Amino acid sequence: MFLIQIAALLVFILAISWRFQIRFVESIPVGCSLLVFELYALSFFGRLSFSDVIAVIWLVLAVVYIARLSKEKRKELVGFCFGELKGPGAITAIVMSVIVTVCVGEKAVSWWDDYNFWATDVKSLFYLDGFAEKYANVAAEFGDYPPGTQMMKWWFLHFSPKEFREGLMFAGYYFFNLSFLFPMLKVIKKRNVFAMALGAAVLWLFPAVAEAFWMDGCCADLTMALVYGAFLVSVADEKEDRFFYYGRQTLFLMVLVLCKNTGFLWAAFGLLFNYGYHFLMHRKAAAGREAKRADRRALLLVTLLPILTEMSWLFFCLMNRRVAKLTGTAIQMATGGMNIPAYQEEMVKAFLEAFVKWPLHRGKTIGIDLSPLGLYLLLLLFVFLLWKTHAPDRRRAAYTGGFLAVSGIVFYTINLVSHLTIFAVETQYLEPFGMVSSIERYGAPFAIGGLYLLAFYVLKGTKSRKGIALCAAFVLLTTDYGGAWRALYGYRSATQEILAEREGIVDEAAERFLATTAEGFSEKEGAGKGHGAGRVLYLRDISDVSWVRNTYIGFEAAPVSVMYGNVDAEVTNSQDIVKAIEDAHAGFLYVDELCGGGEEVFGPLLAEGEEFGYGCLYQVVEDYVGIRLVKYA
């Protein structure tokens, strides 16, 4: 079935190219974004696999459409499609996608945030075929994290519908990121193997200039950065077809707000850039009054549709009681209920040192290591040089420079304030290494988005070969080669160690818990995992607290939603257990053996005459008496 899915996506991208008469590589991010929204809509109904049917329908409609065309029109369409697919940019994009998918096929989840949410959540999507029901979502502490990037990961995982393959998850992540960079490949004019290979290498190395976490994990920050950069370019890259011009902007912003909770911030920056550009560039345009009104109406839709998209997700989270712990922290801060530790001075010092001195990719490389301040100043220098050379025209260059200067100051100020408030309790940011890690990760949209926009201006405003050489030289001089290689292939040397560490953290007691829940809940098509199981409260002895282990268990247990607690049998009573169950909104209970006995704590919750057993799965049943435990597995 995966061949049909791939064929349908290719045909869809070609249809976009034909309809708007643009290059194939320019249509890729548009087609992928629309695919994300198709999957996003299906996820609400638990019908992600229905995309197979949609793919078949789309291919049938395409065949019928072509068959109904006149001979001349059919010849023109087929010639256009083959011409696009034979283009050097399209060949490079397709071959690069295949190579990356193959190379990362053995990649395993290793990064902490992936275990916390990004991998665990998409594993749930894979087995549940959509979003979990109320109080059944995995990674409960990150419940309102948007699912935009997860959709393309699922699409690749669906190539192997019977088995969750971590490598396919990374392939989907990398492909989605690359899809927003592929439009740059249109500058390759001839099918020259060397030029195509160099273009692919520069494209892969580009994010490693200023963002390091994508090399080992699959979080949304880099995706958000590339979507933001693509949006800025979509504003500056004016098209004659105004529907496509504004439609692409709208689509990219809609994807941006679904990438991560902070997507709204970058959507706001993007809209400010769009408003200013519209005002400066269109105010004196030769178009008539009606055309200008149409542009303003289109700009209103560019603003409203992303807001509606954000609201659709927030409404779903509200209805299903999904909230992230950082959201709660932000609310506490806003209401004055948060106690902020008294080491702001050390935090500011670490921020300034990291901002001025530390490399964005966190370590020394063979090239030039740019600090956040260094890259900020370099962006402004690049704009000044564009202004001097009239590429683009001076008005655009001056506006771009002003926007980057102001938005950079505003963002880095917000970043500092967030470390003094929301992230104040996270002491790893008191060290410059930890701080620069945060700056480069959360600042990726500014750094990479700004570089993306300037690269567009350079490639458009200078002679093609000269512009390509300038952009390639910058990337090759400032990127992190080691990290980029590790992301693509070098990770293999550490895979066995990662898997062994995972096995070591998930102890025997946890393995018994995982086996019991897997057997107890219904299986999805033989996949061996729970489907629609609800939430399990997993209790261990008070002497056995490990939030690290719990996070790893959560990944292994997905799609079963697991909450954790620890019990002191000497002071805990049955009502404490009831409260813990209610607080966790759990439908099931599993308890490891407690020190000093403790079975009597659970006795009052069982039917008369039953004895409580450790290592068993109990279903939580509520009747007129109250909460009871019924043995489930």
C-alpha positions as CSV (number, residue, x, y, z in Angstrom):
1,M,0.0,0.0,0.0
2,F,2.9,2.4,0.7
3,L,3.7,2.5,-3.1
4,I,0.1,3.8,-3.7
5,Q,0.5,6.4,-1.0
6,I,3.8,7.6,-2.5
7,A,2.4,7.6,-6.0
8,A,-0.6,9.6,-4.9
9,L,1.6,12.2,-3.2
10,L,3.7,12.5,-6.3
11,V,0.7,12.9,-8.5
12,F,-0.8,15.5,-6.1
13,I,2.5,17.5,-6.1
14,L,2.6,17.4,-9.9
15,A,-1.1,18.5,-10.0
16,I,-0.2,21.6,-7.9
17,S,2.8,22.3,-10.2
18,W,0.5,22.0,-13.3
19,R,-2.3,24.1,-11.9
20,F,-0.1,27.0,-10.9
21,Q,2.7,26.5,-13.4
22,I,5.5,26.3,-10.8
23,R,8.4,24.0,-10.4
24,F,8.0,20.5,-8.9
25,V,10.3,21.3,-6.0
26,E,8.3,24.5,-5.2
27,S,5.1,22.4,-4.9
28,I,6.6,19.8,-2.5
29,P,6.1,21.8,0.7
30,V,2.6,22.8,-0.4
31,G,1.7,19.2,-1.1
32,C,3.2,17.9,2.1
33,S,1.4,20.6,4.1
34,L,-2.0,19.7,2.6
35,L,-1.2,16.0,3.4
36,V,-0.6,17.0,7.0
37,F,-4.0,18.6,7.2
38,E,-5.7,15.6,5.6
39,L,-4.1,13.4,8.3
40,Y,-4.8,15.9,11.0
41,A,-8.5,15.8,10.2
42,L,-8.6,12.0,10.0
43,S,-6.9,11.8,13.4
44,F,-9.9,13.3,15.2
45,F,-12.0,10.4,14.1
46,G,-9.3,7.7,14.7
47,R,-9.2,7.0,10.9
48,L,-5.7,7.7,9.8
49,S,-5.6,4.6,7.8
50,F,-8.5,5.9,5.7
51,S,-5.8,7.9,3.9
52,D,-5.1,4.7,2.0
53,V,-8.6,4.9,0.5
54,I,-8.2,8.6,-0.2
55,A,-4.9,7.9,-2.0
56,V,-6.6,5.3,-4.2
57,I,-9.5,7.7,-5.0
58,W,-7.1,10.4,-5.8
59,L,-5.1,8.2,-8.3
60,V,-8.4,7.1,-9.9
61,L,-9.6,10.7,-10.3
62,A,-6.2,11.6,-11.8
63,V,-6.5,8.9,-14.4
64,V,-10.1,9.8,-15.3
65,Y,-9.1,13.5,-15.6
66,I,-6.2,12.7,-17.9
67,A,-8.4,10.3,-20.0
68,R,-11.1,13.0,-20.5
69,L,-8.6,15.6,-21.8
70,S,-8.2,16.3,-25.5
71,K,-5.2,14.6,-27.2
72,E,-3.3,17.9,-27.4
73,K,-4.0,18.9,-23.8
74,R,-3.1,15.4,-22.6
75,K,0.1,15.5,-24.5
76,E,0.9,18.9,-22.9
77,L,0.1,17.7,-19.4
78,V,2.1,14.5,-19.7
79,G,5.0,16.4,-21.2
80,F,4.9,18.9,-18.4
81,C,4.9,16.2,-15.7
82,F,7.7,14.2,-17.2
83,G,9.7,17.4,-17.8
84,E,9.3,18.3,-14.2
85,L,10.3,14.9,-12.9
86,K,13.4,14.9,-15.2
87,G,14.5,18.2,-13.9
88,P,17.7,18.3,-11.8
89,G,16.0,19.8,-8.8
90,A,13.2,17.1,-8.8
91,I,15.7,14.3,-9.3
92,T,17.9,15.6,-6.4
93,A,14.9,15.9,-4.1
94,I,13.6,12.4,-4.9
95,V,17.0,10.7,-4.7
96,M,17.8,12.6,-1.5
97,S,14.6,11.5,0.1
98,V,15.2,7.8,-0.7
99,I,18.8,8.0,0.5
100,V,17.9,9.7,3.8
101,T,15.1,7.1,4.4
102,V,17.5,4.2,3.8
103,C,20.3,5.7,5.8
104,V,18.2,6.5,8.9
105,G,16.4,3.1,8.8
106,E,18.3,1.8,11.9
107,K,18.0,4.9,14.0
108,A,16.7,4.5,17.5
109,V,15.1,6.9,19.9
110,S,17.8,8.2,22.2
111,W,16.9,11.8,23.1
112,W,15.2,12.7,26.3
113,D,12.5,14.9,24.8
114,D,11.6,12.2,22.3
115,Y,11.0,9.8,25.1
116,N,9.0,12.4,26.9
117,F,6.7,13.2,24.0
118,W,7.8,13.4,20.3
119,A,8.4,9.6,19.8
120,T,6.0,8.4,22.5
121,D,3.1,10.4,21.1
122,V,3.6,9.3,17.5
123,K,3.8,5.7,18.7
124,S,0.4,6.2,20.1
125,L,-0.9,7.6,16.9
126,F,0.5,4.6,15.0
127,Y,-1.3,2.1,17.2
128,L,-4.6,4.0,17.8
129,D,-4.8,5.2,14.2
130,G,-5.6,8.7,15.5
131,F,-5.8,10.8,18.6
132,A,-6.5,9.1,22.0
133,E,-9.8,9.5,23.7
134,K,-10.3,11.6,26.9
135,Y,-7.8,10.8,29.6
136,A,-6.1,8.2,27.4
137,N,-3.3,10.2,25.8
138,V,0.2,9.1,26.4
139,A,2.8,11.6,27.6
140,A,0.1,13.2,29.8
141,E,2.4,16.0,31.0
142,F,2.7,17.2,27.4
143,G,-1.0,16.8,26.4
144,D,-1.6,20.0,24.5
145,Y,1.6,19.8,22.4
146,P,0.3,20.2,18.8
147,P,0.5,17.3,16.4
148,G,1.6,18.9,13.1
149,T,5.0,17.2,12.8
150,Q,3.6,13.9,14.1
151,M,1.4,13.5,11.0
152,M,4.3,13.1,8.5
153,K,6.1,10.7,10.9
154,W,2.9,8.6,11.0
155,W,2.7,8.7,7.2
156,F,6.1,7.1,7.0
157,L,5.4,4.7,9.9
158,H,2.4,3.5,8.0
159,F,4.7,2.1,5.3
160,S,5.2,-0.7,7.9
161,P,1.6,-1.0,9.3
162,K,2.2,-4.1,11.4
163,E,5.4,-3.0,13.2
164,F,6.4,0.3,14.8
165,R,9.8,1.0,13.3
166,E,11.7,3.9,14.8
167,G,13.8,4.5,11.8
168,L,10.7,5.2,9.7
169,M,9.6,7.8,12.2
170,F,13.0,9.6,11.8
171,A,12.7,9.3,8.0
172,G,9.3,11.0,8.1
173,Y,10.7,13.7,10.3
174,Y,13.7,14.4,8.1
175,F,11.6,14.3,4.9
176,F,9.1,16.8,6.3
177,N,12.0,19.2,7.2
178,L,13.6,18.8,3.8
179,S,10.4,19.4,2.0
180,F,10.5,23.0,3.0
181,L,14.1,23.3,1.8
182,F,13.6,21.5,-1.5
183,P,12.4,24.7,-3.3
184,M,16.0,25.9,-3.1
185,L,17.0,23.2,-5.5
186,K,15.3,25.0,-8.4
187,V,18.5,27.0,-8.8
188,I,20.2,23.8,-10.2
189,K,19.7,24.3,-13.9
190,K,21.4,21.3,-15.5
191,R,21.5,17.5,-14.7
192,N,25.1,17.7,-13.5
193,V,25.9,15.0,-11.0
194,F,28.4,17.1,-9.1
195,A,26.1,20.1,-8.9
196,M,23.2,17.9,-7.7
197,A,25.3,16.1,-5.1
198,L,26.6,19.5,-3.8
199,G,23.1,20.9,-3.7
200,A,21.9,17.9,-1.7
201,A,24.9,18.1,0.7
202,V,24.4,21.8,1.3
203,L,20.7,21.3,1.9
204,W,21.4,18.6,4.5
205,L,24.2,20.6,6.2
206,F,22.3,23.9,6.3
207,P,20.3,23.3,9.6
208,A,23.5,22.2,11.3
209,V,24.7,25.8,11.1
210,A,22.5,26.9,13.9
211,E,20.4,24.0,15.4
212,A,21.8,20.8,16.9
213,F,18.9,18.9,18.4
214,W,17.5,17.7,15.1
215,M,20.6,15.6,14.6
216,D,19.7,13.2,17.4
217,G,16.0,13.8,18.1
218,C,12.8,14.5,16.2
219,C,11.4,17.5,18.1
220,A,9.5,20.3,16.3
221,D,11.9,23.2,16.7
222,L,13.8,22.7,13.4
223,T,10.5,22.0,11.5
224,M,9.1,25.2,12.9
225,A,12.2,27.1,11.9
226,L,12.0,25.8,8.3
227,V,8.3,26.5,8.0
228,Y,8.8,30.0,9.3
229,G,11.6,30.6,6.8
230,A,9.5,29.2,4.0
231,F,6.7,31.6,5.0
232,L,9.0,34.6,5.0
233,V,10.2,33.5,1.5
234,S,6.5,33.0,0.4
235,V,5.9,36.7,1.2
236,A,8.9,38.0,-0.6
237,D,8.5,35.6,-3.6
238,E,5.6,37.4,-5.3
239,K,3.6,35.3,-7.7
240,E,1.3,36.5,-10.5
241,D,-1.3,34.0,-9.3
242,R,-2.6,35.7,-6.2
243,F,-4.6,32.7,-5.1
244,F,-1.4,30.7,-4.9
245,Y,0.6,33.6,-3.4
246,Y,-1.7,34.1,-0.5
247,G,-2.8,30.5,-0.3
248,R,0.7,29.3,0.3
249,Q,1.3,31.8,3.0
250,T,-1.9,30.8,4.7
251,L,-1.1,27.1,4.5
252,F,2.4,27.6,5.9
253,L,1.1,29.6,8.9
254,M,-1.5,26.9,9.6
255,V,1.3,24.3,9.7
256,L,3.4,26.6,11.8
257,V,0.9,26.9,14.6
258,L,0.4,23.1,14.6
259,C,4.2,22.5,15.0
260,K,4.5,23.5,18.6
261,N,2.9,25.6,21.3
262,T,5.3,28.4,20.5
263,G,4.3,28.3,16.9
264,F,1.8,31.2,17.5
265,L,4.7,33.4,18.5
266,W,6.5,32.9,15.2
267,A,3.2,33.1,13.3
268,A,2.8,36.5,14.9
269,F,6.3,37.5,13.8
270,G,5.5,36.2,10.3
271,L,2.3,38.2,10.1
272,L,4.1,41.4,11.2
273,F,6.6,40.8,8.4
274,N,3.7,40.2,6.0
275,Y,1.8,43.3,7.0
276,G,4.9,45.5,6.7
277,Y,5.9,44.0,3.4
278,H,2.3,44.4,2.1
279,F,2.2,48.1,3.2
280,L,5.6,49.1,1.8
281,M,5.6,47.1,-1.4
282,H,2.0,47.4,-2.4
283,R,1.2,51.0,-1.3
284,K,2.7,52.5,-4.5
285,A,2.0,49.5,-6.7
286,A,0.4,50.2,-10.1
287,A,-2.5,47.9,-9.4
288,G,-6.0,49.4,-9.2
289,R,-8.0,50.0,-6.1
290,E,-10.0,46.8,-6.5
291,A,-6.9,44.7,-6.8
292,K,-5.5,46.3,-3.6
293,R,-8.8,45.6,-1.8
294,A,-8.6,41.9,-2.9
295,D,-5.1,41.8,-1.5
296,R,-6.3,43.1,1.8
297,R,-9.1,40.6,1.9
298,A,-6.6,37.9,1.2
299,L,-4.3,39.1,3.9
300,L,-7.2,38.9,6.3
301,L,-7.6,35.2,5.5
302,V,-3.9,34.7,5.9
303,T,-4.5,36.0,9.5
304,L,-7.7,34.3,10.4
305,L,-7.3,30.8,9.1
306,P,-4.1,30.0,11.2
307,I,-6.0,31.4,14.2
308,L,-8.9,29.0,13.5
309,T,-6.4,26.2,13.1
310,E,-4.9,26.9,16.5
311,M,-8.3,27.1,18.0
312,S,-9.3,23.8,16.6
313,W,-6.5,22.1,18.4
314,L,-7.0,24.0,21.7
315,F,-10.7,23.2,21.6
316,F,-9.9,19.5,21.2
317,C,-7.4,19.7,24.1
318,L,-10.0,21.5,26.3
319,M,-12.7,18.9,25.6
320,N,-10.3,16.0,26.3
321,R,-8.5,17.7,29.3
322,R,-5.1,17.6,27.6
323,V,-2.7,20.1,29.1
324,A,1.1,20.4,29.3
325,K,3.0,21.0,32.6
326,L,4.6,24.1,31.0
327,T,1.2,25.5,30.2
328,G,0.3,25.1,33.8
329,T,3.6,26.7,34.9
330,A,2.9,29.7,32.6
331,I,-0.6,30.1,34.1
332,Q,0.9,30.0,37.6
333,M,3.4,32.6,36.7
334,A,0.8,34.9,35.2
335,T,-1.4,34.6,38.3
336,G,1.5,35.1,40.7
337,G,1.3,31.6,42.1
338,M,4.8,30.5,41.1
339,N,7.8,30.7,43.5
340,I,10.7,31.8,41.4
341,P,14.2,30.7,42.7
342,A,16.5,33.5,43.7
343,Y,19.3,33.0,41.3
344,Q,18.3,35.3,38.5
345,E,21.7,36.9,38.5
346,E,23.4,33.6,37.7
347,M,20.8,32.9,35.0
348,V,21.4,36.3,33.3
349,K,25.2,35.8,33.5
350,A,24.9,32.3,31.9
351,F,22.6,33.8,29.2
352,L,25.0,36.6,28.3
353,E,28.1,34.3,28.2
354,A,26.3,31.8,26.0
355,F,24.8,34.5,23.8
356,V,28.1,36.2,23.2
357,K,30.7,33.3,23.2
358,W,29.3,29.9,22.8
359,P,28.8,28.2,19.4
360,L,25.2,27.8,18.3
361,H,25.8,24.1,17.5
362,R,27.2,23.8,21.1
363,G,30.7,22.6,20.2
364,K,33.8,23.3,18.2
365,T,33.8,22.3,14.6
366,I,36.4,22.4,11.8
367,G,34.9,25.6,10.4
368,I,33.7,28.9,11.9
369,D,31.7,28.6,15.1
370,L,29.1,31.3,15.2
371,S,27.7,32.4,18.6
372,P,24.0,33.6,18.7
373,L,25.3,37.2,18.8
374,G,27.7,36.5,16.0
375,L,25.0,35.2,13.7
376,Y,22.7,38.0,14.6
377,L,25.2,40.6,13.6
378,L,26.2,38.6,10.5
379,L,22.5,38.6,9.4
380,L,22.5,42.3,9.6
381,L,25.8,42.6,7.7
382,F,24.4,40.4,5.0
383,V,21.4,42.6,4.7
384,F,23.6,45.7,4.5
385,L,25.6,44.1,1.6
386,L,22.4,43.2,-0.2
387,W,21.3,46.9,0.3
388,K,24.6,48.1,-1.2
389,T,24.4,45.8,-4.2
390,H,20.7,46.5,-4.8
391,A,19.9,42.7,-4.5
392,P,17.0,42.9,-3.8
393,D,16.1,46.5,-4.3
394,R,17.0,48.8,-1.5
395,R,13.5,49.2,-0.1
396,R,13.2,45.5,0.4
397,A,16.7,45.2,1.8
398,A,16.1,48.0,4.3
399,Y,12.8,46.6,5.4
400,T,14.2,43.1,5.8
401,G,17.1,44.4,7.8
402,G,14.8,46.4,10.1
403,F,12.6,43.4,10.6
404,L,15.4,41.0,11.4
405,A,17.0,43.5,13.8
406,V,13.9,44.2,15.8
407,S,12.4,40.7,15.8
408,G,15.8,39.3,16.9
409,I,16.0,41.7,19.9
410,V,12.3,41.0,20.8
411,F,12.8,37.2,20.6
412,Y,16.1,37.1,22.6
413,T,14.5,39.3,25.2
414,I,11.5,36.9,25.5
415,N,14.0,34.0,25.6
416,L,15.8,35.6,28.6
417,V,12.6,36.4,30.4
418,S,11.4,32.8,29.9
419,H,14.5,31.5,31.6
420,L,14.0,33.8,34.5
421,T,10.4,32.7,34.9
422,I,9.0,29.6,33.3
423,F,12.3,27.8,33.1
424,A,13.7,29.2,36.4
425,V,13.6,25.9,38.2
426,E,15.7,24.1,35.5
427,T,19.2,24.5,36.9
428,Q,20.9,23.2,33.8
429,Y,20.5,26.6,32.3
430,L,22.8,28.1,34.9
431,E,25.7,26.7,32.9
432,P,26.5,28.4,29.5
433,F,26.4,25.0,27.7
434,G,22.9,24.3,28.9
435,M,21.9,27.9,28.2
436,V,23.2,28.0,24.6
437,S,21.4,24.7,24.0
438,S,18.2,26.4,24.9
439,I,19.0,29.6,22.9
440,E,19.8,27.7,19.7
441,R,16.9,25.4,20.0
442,Y,14.2,28.0,20.8
443,G,15.9,30.6,18.6
444,A,16.1,28.3,15.5
445,P,13.1,30.0,13.8
446,F,14.9,33.4,14.0
447,A,18.3,32.1,13.0
448,I,17.4,29.6,10.4
449,G,14.4,31.4,9.1
450,G,16.4,34.6,8.7
451,L,19.2,32.7,6.9
452,Y,16.6,31.1,4.6
453,L,15.1,34.5,3.7
454,L,18.5,36.0,2.9
455,A,19.5,32.9,0.9
456,F,16.4,33.5,-1.2
457,Y,17.4,37.1,-1.8
458,V,20.9,36.2,-2.7
459,L,19.9,33.5,-5.1
460,K,17.3,35.7,-6.7
461,G,19.2,39.0,-6.8
462,T,22.6,37.9,-8.0
463,K,23.9,35.9,-11.0
464,S,22.8,32.3,-10.4
465,R,26.3,30.7,-10.1
466,K,27.6,33.5,-7.9
467,G,24.6,33.3,-5.6
468,I,24.8,29.5,-5.3
469,A,28.6,29.8,-4.6
470,L,28.0,32.4,-1.9
471,C,25.3,30.4,-0.1
472,A,27.2,27.1,-0.4
473,A,30.4,28.7,1.0
474,F,28.6,30.1,4.0
475,V,27.0,26.7,4.9
476,L,30.2,24.8,4.3
477,L,32.3,27.2,6.4
478,T,29.9,27.3,9.4
479,T,28.1,24.0,9.7
480,D,28.6,21.1,12.1
481,Y,29.8,18.3,9.9
482,G,30.2,15.8,12.7
483,G,26.6,16.2,13.9
484,A,25.1,16.2,10.4
485,W,27.0,12.9,9.6
486,R,25.9,11.4,12.9
487,A,22.3,12.2,12.1
488,L,22.5,10.5,8.8
489,Y,24.7,7.5,9.3
490,G,27.2,7.9,12.2
491,Y,24.5,7.2,14.8
492,R,24.8,3.4,14.0
493,S,27.9,3.1,16.1
494,A,25.9,4.0,19.2
495,T,22.6,2.2,18.4
496,Q,23.3,-1.0,20.4
497,E,24.5,1.0,23.4
498,I,21.2,3.0,23.2
499,L,19.1,-0.1,23.1
500,A,21.1,-1.6,26.0
501,E,20.7,1.5,28.1
502,R,16.9,1.4,27.4
503,E,16.8,-2.2,28.6
504,G,18.8,-1.4,31.7
505,I,16.5,1.4,32.7
506,V,13.3,-0.6,32.2
507,D,13.8,-3.0,35.1
508,E,12.3,-6.5,35.5
509,A,9.3,-5.2,37.5
510,A,8.6,-2.7,34.7
511,E,8.9,-5.4,32.1
512,R,6.3,-7.5,33.9
513,F,4.0,-4.4,34.0
514,L,4.5,-3.9,30.2
515,A,3.8,-7.6,29.5
516,T,0.7,-7.6,31.6
517,T,-0.8,-4.5,30.0
518,A,0.1,-5.8,26.5
519,E,-1.7,-9.1,27.2
520,G,-4.6,-7.5,29.1
521,F,-5.7,-5.0,26.5
522,S,-7.0,-5.9,23.1
523,E,-4.5,-6.0,20.3
524,K,-4.6,-4.0,17.1
525,E,-4.2,-6.3,14.1
526,G,-1.6,-8.5,15.9
527,A,0.6,-5.5,16.7
528,G,0.7,-6.7,20.3
529,K,-0.2,-3.3,21.9
530,G,-3.2,-1.9,23.6
531,H,-5.9,-0.3,21.6
532,G,-8.3,2.1,23.3
533,A,-7.1,0.9,26.7
534,G,-7.6,4.0,28.7
535,R,-5.2,5.2,31.4
536,V,-3.3,2.9,33.9
537,L,-2.1,4.1,37.3
538,Y,1.2,2.3,38.0
539,L,2.1,2.3,41.7
540,R,5.5,1.3,43.2
541,D,6.9,1.4,46.7
542,I,7.9,4.8,48.1
543,S,11.5,3.6,48.2
544,D,11.5,3.1,44.5
545,V,11.1,6.5,42.9
546,S,12.5,7.1,39.4
547,W,11.0,9.7,37.0
548,V,13.6,8.7,34.4
549,R,12.5,5.1,34.4
550,N,8.9,6.2,34.2
551,T,9.5,8.2,31.1
552,Y,11.1,5.1,29.4
553,I,8.2,3.0,30.5
554,G,5.8,5.5,29.0
555,F,7.5,5.1,25.6
556,E,7.5,1.3,25.8
557,A,3.9,1.2,27.0
558,A,2.4,3.5,24.3
559,P,-0.3,3.6,23.2
560,V,-1.4,2.7,26.7
561,S,-1.4,5.9,28.8
562,V,0.4,5.4,32.1
563,M,0.5,7.6,35.2
564,Y,2.8,6.9,38.1
565,G,2.8,7.0,41.8
566,N,4.6,5.7,44.9
567,V,3.0,4.2,48.0
568,D,4.2,4.1,51.6
569,A,2.2,1.1,52.9
570,E,2.7,2.2,56.5
571,V,0.8,5.4,56.2
572,T,-1.4,5.0,53.1
573,N,-5.0,3.9,53.4
574,S,-7.6,2.9,50.8
575,Q,-9.0,6.4,50.5
576,D,-5.5,7.6,49.5
577,I,-5.5,5.0,46.7
578,V,-8.9,6.2,45.6
579,K,-7.7,9.8,45.5
580,A,-4.6,8.8,43.5
581,I,-6.9,7.0,41.0
582,E,-9.2,9.9,40.7
583,D,-6.4,12.5,40.3
584,A,-4.8,10.3,37.6
585,H,-8.2,9.8,35.9
586,A,-7.2,6.2,35.6
587,G,-9.4,3.4,34.4
588,F,-7.0,0.7,35.5
589,L,-4.6,0.1,38.4
590,Y,-1.4,-2.0,38.6
591,V,0.7,-2.3,41.7
592,D,4.2,-3.7,42.2
593,E,4.9,-5.5,45.5
594,L,5.2,-3.0,48.4
595,C,7.7,-3.3,51.2
596,G,6.3,-4.6,54.4
597,G,3.1,-6.0,52.8
598,G,0.3,-3.6,52.2
599,E,-2.3,-5.8,50.6
600,E,-4.8,-4.7,53.2
601,V,-4.6,-1.1,51.8
602,F,-6.4,-2.4,48.7
603,G,-8.7,-4.9,50.3
604,P,-11.6,-2.5,50.9
605,L,-11.7,-1.7,47.2
606,L,-12.2,-5.3,46.2
607,A,-15.4,-7.4,46.1
608,E,-16.1,-9.3,49.4
609,G,-14.0,-12.4,49.8
610,E,-11.4,-11.4,47.1
611,E,-7.7,-11.1,47.9
612,F,-5.6,-8.4,46.3
613,G,-2.7,-9.6,44.1
614,Y,0.4,-7.6,43.2
615,G,1.5,-7.6,39.6
616,C,-2.1,-7.8,38.3
617,L,-4.1,-5.4,36.2
618,Y,-7.3,-4.2,37.9
619,Q,-10.1,-2.3,36.2
620,V,-11.5,0.7,38.1
621,V,-15.2,0.4,38.3
622,E,-17.4,3.1,39.9
623,D,-20.9,2.2,41.2
624,Y,-23.3,3.4,43.9
625,V,-20.9,2.2,46.6
626,G,-17.9,4.0,45.2
627,I,-14.7,2.9,43.4
628,R,-14.1,-0.8,43.2
629,L,-11.2,-2.8,41.7
630,V,-12.1,-5.7,39.4
631,K,-9.3,-8.1,38.3
632,Y,-8.7,-7.6,34.6
633,A,-5.4,-9.5,33.8
